[in-house]
Each structure stands twice: as C-alpha cells, then as structure tokens.
Amino acid sequence: MRVRLLGLSAQWLDDLSDDEKAGLLSMVGEVFEIEEIDEYGQPWVRKFWFDEDGEACAFHSIGLEAQEMEVVDAAVVDEDR
C-alpha cells in the first residue's frame, strides 16, 4: 500500500539533531510504500538520500500513526482482498 505522509506528531522529534529533524520533516508530503507493519500494527516507511554518484548515503525509517498518513493507492488495498 502507498501512503502520503501528512505530518509528524511524535514528541521525539525535539530530541533529534537539526539535520536529522530536517531530513525527517522533508518526508512530509511525499508518497511511500509501506515496507512493513510491526507487531503493534504500526506501518513503517523509509526514505533514502543519494549522493552525487547515485549511491545511497543515508536513510530514515519511521513508524506512522494513523493521523500522520493517508492512503493514496487504494487499488492496491482492493487487490489484496
């Protein structure tokens, strides 16, 4: 399933460095494929950043709360039924 990240409401954002926080906040508005759903039912998405050679140089994975996302590819959900 694909979801759009609407925002991040986690308190732990305040504990991150400015660079890490900026990276995570740059994900807001983007569409991601859900990579996994953890044992608590929380969906996880991941973003990779690439260097000038096209090599992955950093990534962030984040577990999302329901209010932080919207489904953008309902056809995938319907196909799984």
Order of alpha helices (4+ residues) and beta strands (2+ residues): beta-alpha-beta-beta-beta-beta-beta-alpha
